Amino acid sequence: MSVHSVTPDQQPLRSLHTNTFPQLLEELNISLLVTTYQAGKLVALRADNGVLNTHFRSFSKPMGLALNGPQLAIGTQHEIWEYHANDAVRPKMEPVGRCDSCFMPRVGHVTGDMHIHEMEWVGDELWFVNTLFSCLAIRSIQYSFIPRWQPPFITSLAPEDRCHLNGLGLREGKIRYVTALGQSDEQGGWRTNKKSGGIVMDVTTNELLLSGLAMPHSPRWYDQKLWVL
């Protein structure tokens, strides 16, 4: 008997979920997009007659996602990919009559490796967390990025991941909150106190709102409250 060894790259993709998850998607009438940079996948989670359907697409280390009406942006290892919903293609997708949106690739913007984390559309302008350079940035035709904001304790822009800036949150349509894993101004300095070095900041005032957190992410303003993972 011969045995074929299966390498990690050859393992079939699979997912596990709670029994109530498809029901939740159906009640909310939504699909959910998830990135997993370790597996290099964008996953569309969709309810299909009470069963969860998982649709995988491959990207190089995808992390940040931003949706603005028909515009979808995906931050990957070296590029930001921009997709647009195409209503002419949607009715032709299989199975016919089941597709609500079909996003087609329109722009591939080369940034280089910046460890892009969360992204948000502000009007027609795409903002993203440039984690490697410890700043918030936008795209540029001439440069890899244009810096728009950096924490006041960051003294210079360098590819050193000094504070692990990661989360980005809007309030009333404007950039308002960020999270970082530390207040370090040294290369990789946030790593020394991951247990309680995390912070939440107000971008408009540079005010430190919270500190002493364990690896905070994803600040969100909802129902007149600020929520942080």
Residue pairs with C-beta under 8 A, 6 or more apart in sequence:
13 39
13 41
13 54
13 56
15 43
15 52
15 54
17 52
21 45
21 52
22 47
22 48
22 50
22 51
22 52
23 47
23 50
25 31
25 32
25 45
25 46
25 47
25 52
26 47
26 50
31 44
31 45
31 46
31 47
31 100
32 44
32 45
33 42
33 43
33 44
33 45
33 65
33 67
34 42
34 43
34 45
35 41
35 42
35 43
35 59
35 62
35 63
35 64
35 65
35 74
36 43
36 62
37 61
37 62
37 63
37 77
40 58
40 59
40 60
40 61
40 62
41 56
41 57
41 58
41 59
41 62
42 56
42 57
42 58
42 59
42 62
42 65
42 74
43 54
43 55
43 56
43 57
44 54
44 55
44 57
45 52
45 53
45 54
46 52
46 53
46 54
46 55
47 53
59 74
59 76
59 81
60 76
60 77
60 78
60 79
61 76
61 77
62 74
62 75
62 76
63 75
63 76
63 115
63 116
63 117
63 118
64 73
64 74
64 75
64 116
64 117
64 118
64 119
64 128
64 129
65 72
65 73
65 74
65 75
65 119
66 72
66 73
66 119
66 120
66 121
66 126
66 128
67 73
67 121
68 121
68 124
69 85
70 84
70 85
70 101
71 82
71 83
71 84
71 121
72 82
72 83
72 84
72 85
72 103
73 80
73 81
73 82
73 83
73 119
73 121
73 126
74 80
74 81
74 82
74 83
75 116
75 117
75 119
75 128
76 116
77 113
78 110
78 111
78 112
78 113
79 108
79 109
79 110
79 111
80 108
80 109
80 111
80 116
80 119
80 126
80 128
80 139
81 105
81 107
81 108
81 109
82 105
82 106
82 107
82 108
82 109
82 126
83 103
83 104
83 105
83 106
84 103
84 104
84 106
85 101
85 102
85 103
85 104
86 102
86 103
86 104
89 102
89 104
90 99
90 100
90 101
90 102
91 97
91 99
93 99
93 102
109 139
110 144
111 139
111 144
111 145
112 144
113 132
114 130
114 131
114 132
114 133
114 137
114 144
114 145
114 159
115 130
115 131
115 132
115 161
116 128
116 129
116 130
116 131
117 128
117 129
117 131
117 165
117 166
117 167
117 168
118 128
118 129
118 166
118 167
118 168
118 218
119 126
119 127
119 128
119 129
119 168
120 126
120 127
120 128
120 168
120 169
120 170
120 175
121 127
122 170
122 173
122 174
122 175
123 173
125 138
126 138
126 139
127 136
127 137
127 138
127 148
127 168
127 175
128 136
128 137
128 138
128 168
129 136
129 137
129 165
129 166
129 167
129 168
129 178
130 136
130 137
130 145
130 147
130 165
131 161
131 164
131 165
131 166
132 159
132 160
132 161
133 145
133 147
133 157
133 158
133 159
134 150
134 151
134 154
134 157
134 158
134 160
134 161
134 162
134 163
134 165
135 147
135 148
135 149
135 150
135 154
135 157
135 165
136 147
136 148
136 149
136 150
136 165
136 168
136 175
136 178
136 203
137 145
137 146
137 147
137 148
138 145
138 146
138 148
139 145
139 146
140 146
147 157
149 175
149 203
150 157
151 163
151 165
151 178
151 180
151 183
151 201
151 206
152 206
153 163
153 183
153 184
153 185
154 162
154 163
154 185
155 185
158 187
160 186
160 187
160 188
161 187
161 188
161 190
162 184
162 185
162 186
162 187
162 188
162 189
162 190
163 180
163 181
163 182
163 183
163 184
163 185
163 189
163 190
164 180
164 181
164 182
164 190
165 178
165 179
165 180
166 179
166 180
166 181
166 217
167 177
167 178
167 179
167 180
167 216
167 217
167 218
167 219
167 228
167 229
168 175
168 177
168 178
168 219
169 175
169 176
169 177
169 178
169 218
169 219
169 220
169 221
169 226
170 176
170 221
171 177
171 221
174 204
175 203
176 202
176 203
176 204
176 221
177 200
177 201
177 202
177 203
177 209
177 219
177 221
177 226
178 200
178 201
178 203
178 219
179 198
179 199
179 200
179 201
179 213
179 216
179 217
179 218
179 219
179 228
180 190
180 198
180 199
180 201
180 216
181 190
181 194
181 197
181 198
181 215
181 216
182 189
182 190
182 191
182 192
182 193
182 194
182 197
182 198
182 199
183 197
183 199
183 211
184 190
184 192
184 197
190 197
194 214
194 215
195 214
196 212
196 213
196 214
197 212
197 213
198 211
198 212
198 213
198 214
198 215
198 216
199 208
199 209
199 210
199 211
199 213
199 216
200 208
200 209
200 210
200 211
200 213
200 216
200 219
200 226
200 228
201 207
201 208
201 209
202 209
209 226
210 216
210 228
213 228
216 228
216 229
217 228
217 229
218 228
218 229
219 226
219 227
219 228
220 226
220 227
220 228
221 227
